[in-house]
Amino acid sequence: MIRRLLLALSHNQSFRDLIVRLPVTKDVVRRFVVGFDWEEALPRIQELADQGLKVTIDLLGEDVTDADGTEQTVAAYSDLIDQLVAAGLTEAAEVSVKLSALGLDLPDGEGIALDHAVTIAEKAKAAGMTVTVDMEDHTLTEKTIRTVEALRLRVPNAGCVLQSALKRTEFDCARLDGPEARTRLCKGAYNFPASVAYTDRHGVDLSYVRCLKVLMRGEGRPLVATHDPNLIEIAQELASRTGRGLKDYEFQMLYGIRPLEQVRLANLGHTVRVYVPFGPDWYGYFIRRLAERPANVRFFLRSFLGKN
């Protein structure tokens, strides 16, 4: 109930205005967001790299509603790539992009988003980095996958996120597989209807394992995005069964969640990539993180009451 309420509130402008104005909020947000601008984010990203962790950087923002906004997003990602080059972080970093921020919801949105995604991905490739396309609400899933398929004709190693909560995802794992494919499998942090998604945790987890089997047997590189200890163990077992070495797949986790486990896995020789969002448009991302685990809500409330 709380999860569904929070996910609904992630699109509520009145609630957004209230939360953004609370003095304590930004202090709590920093648990999940590395900074509100590049100057604040860079030291934290460098610290992660120094710990032997990889990063994928999300410039927060989605649901852009005009062409000028999409151009600004492309320019911001271009600047981000330049900053990563200047900081010497290209070996540790990649970037994550949301197609709704590149115009996917505009008239002729798939064409616009594809052109912008190609621009970002080709610049990242020239800098020695990769790009992963985030998955969003289920209404954009098919558009996103079609756009990634077209993008891969230009940049074959462009990554794509799939969500095990959706009933279609096992099929999509096979659809997107290929020799250079990079597929990030997560559970999903959006409010999905029962007609298209598994709505109980057990169903989502079983789907995750089925999807992971497809990816581990496939030709591409599975990006195992989970904090669940059981799924982490299952991923390692499946990798062993399918003959994958430690560098033939990677674990991905969110910034601020299970940081000790991130370092532990990296110290064992796994590639561990931390999803590090930054930027002033943090509200939607932050609310979805609260919705994922009751402990996150308790953390926020305790901070609001001054008990942390």
N, C-alpha and C positions, 0 to 999 in steps of 0.2 A: 504493500500500500504506500509506504513512504517513498519507495523507489519510483513508482509511477507518478506520484504527486510531484516529486522533484523534477523528473523528466518533463512533465507538463509545464512546470514553472521555468524550465530552461528557455522557453520561448515566450514567457510572460513579461511584457515590457514594464508593467507597474512593479512587479516583484524585482525585476532587474534594477530599476531605478532605486528601490529601497536598499537592496543589498550593496550596490555600488557606493551608496552614500555612507554606509556604516563605517565609522573610523577603524574598527577592529578587522574589517574584512580583508584588507590588503595584506595585513600581517599573516592571516590564515592562508590566503591565496598563495603566498610564497612557499608554502609546503609543497604545492603541486605545480607551480609556474616558476621558471628560473629567473624571470625578471620582466619588468614592464617596458624595458627598452634594451637595446643591444649592449650598452655600457654596463647595465646591471646584470645582463645574462652572461656575458663573456667570461667573467671569473668563475662562475659556477660550471660552465661548460668545460673550461680548461681543467678544473678540479676533477671532473668526471674522467676526462681523457688521461689525466695523470694517474688515476687509479686503474688504468688499463681497460676502461670501458669505452665502447663506441657510443655515438649519439645519433639520433635523428631529430632534426630541429623543425618544429612547427611554428610558423609565424601566425599567431592566432588571428582568426577572422574567418567568417563564413557568411553565406547567404548575401553575397554582394548583389545589389539590385540595379546597377547601371554600368554602362560600358566604361565610364571614367574610373569607377571603382576597381574594375578588373585590371585596367592598365596600371593603376597604383599598386595593386597586389603584385603584378609581374615585376614592376620596378623595385618593389621592396624585396622580393626574392632575389633579384639580380644583385642588389646591394648586399644582401645577406651572404650570397656566395662570394662576392668580393671580400667581405669582412672575414669569412672563414679562410680564404686564401691568404689574406694579410696576416692572420693570426697563426698560420701554419697548422691548421686543424683539418685539412682536407683528407688526411688518411683516417682520421677518427670519425668524420662527420658525413652524414647525408642529410637531405632535406625531405620533409613530408609536406604535401600540398593537398588542399581540399578543392575539388573542382567547382563547388558552389562559389568559392572565392574567385574563381577564374571565369565565371559567367555561365555555368551550366544551366541555371534556371532562366536565363534570358531567352528571348526569341532567337532561334538558331543557336541555342546555347551549346550544343555538343560541338559544333564547328568552332565557336569562339573559344570554348574551354580547351579544345584540342590544340588550337594554334598557340594559346598561351602556355599550355603544358609542354609543348614541344620547345618553345623558347626557353623555358626554365630548365627542362631536362637536358637540352643540348649544351646550355651554358654550364650546368653542373658536370656533365660528361667531360667537357673540355678542361674543367678544373680537377678532374680525377675523382669525382663524386657521383653518387647515384641519387635518384629521386624515387620516392614512394608516394603513390596516390592514396590518400585516406578514403575510407568508406564512410558514408553518412547515413541519413535516414533511408529506410527501405524503398521509399518512392524514387530514390536516385540510383538504386543499385544497378539496374540494367543499363542506364545511361552511362554510369561510371565505368562499367566493365567494357562496354562498346568503345568508349573513349580510350581506355587503357589499351585495348587491342589495337586501335589505330595508332596510338602513341608508340607502341612497341615495334611498329613497322619502321619507325625512325630511330628509336632508342630501345633496343631489344631487352635491356636489363632493367627497364622501368618497373618498379614494384607496384603491387596492388594489395590493398587490405580487403580481407573477407571476414564475415562475422558468423560464427557458428550458431548463433541464435536463429538465423534465418534458415528455413527448411530447404531452400535452394542451394545452399552453400557447398554441400558435398559435390554436386554437379559442377558448380562454378570452379571448385579446386581443380578438377580435371580439365575443364574448359580453358583455364588460364595457365596450365602447366606447359613447360617447354624447356629447351636446353639452357636458356639464359633467364628464365622466369624467376622472379623473386616474389613470393606470396606471404604476406603477413596474416596469420590467422589469429583473430582475437574472438572474444565471446560476443561483444557488441554492447554499446552503452546508450542505445536509443530506445524510445518507447514504441515497441513493435506490436502490432495487432496479432491475435492468435491465429488469424487466417493465414499468415505468412511466416510465423515464427514459433519456436518453442518458448513457452512463457514460464516454465519452471526450471529451476537450477539444474536438476538432474537431466532433463531433456537437453538443455544447452550443453552440458558437459559430455553427454553421450555423443551428441553431434560433433563436438570438438574433436573427440577421439576418432570418429569415423573420417572426418575431414583431414585430420593429421595423418592417418594411414594413407590416404590418397596422396598427400604431399610428400611424405617420406618415400613412397614407392615411385614417385614421379622423377622427372628429369631436372626440375628446377631446384631452387634453394628455399627450403621452408624457413620462415621467420616465425618462431613460436612465441607469440605474444600472450603471456599469461603470468600471473603471480601465484597460481594455484599449485601447491606442493605436489599434489597427486598428478596433475597434468605434466608438471616438469619431469617427474619420474617416468611417466608413460612416454613422454617425448624421447627421453634418453634410451629407453628400452626399444622403442620403435626404430630409432636411428641405428642402434646396434643390430637389430634384426635385418634391416635393409642395407647394411654395409656402409653406412655413412660414418665418416670420422667426425671429430669435434669441430672441424672447420667446414663441414659440408652442410651445416645448418646453424642457426643462431637463435638465442633467446632474446626476447625484447620485453622490457618492462617500463612502466611509467615512472617519471621522475617523482621522488617523494614517497614511493611505495616499495617496501622491502629493500631498502638500499644495502643492507648487510648481505642479503641473499644475492643481490647483483654482483657484489664484490666476490663473494664466495664462489659463485659459478665461474666468474672470470679467472679466479686464482686456480681453478681446476683445469683451465685450458679452454673453456668454452668462449665463443664469441658472444658477448652480452651487449646489447644496444639499448640505450635509455632514451625514451621518448621525452624530449625536452621542449615544452612549449614556452614561448615568450611573446610579449606584446601587450598593448593596452586593452585589446578586445578579449578579455579573459573570461567573461561571465559565463557563457554557454559551456565552455570546457570545464570550468570550476564546478558548476552545478552537476554536470554529469559525473564528475569524480565523487561528489558527495553521494550521488545516487547509487554508486556501485557497491558501497560497503557501509553498513550501519556504523562501523567504527569511525568512518570519515565524518558522519553527521555528528556523532558524539564529540569528536575533536573540535568541530566548528562551534558547537554549542558551548563547550567548556571554555573555549577561547573567548566567545562572546560574553560569557559570564565572568571572565577574568580568573578562571580556575586552572589554567595551564601554566 
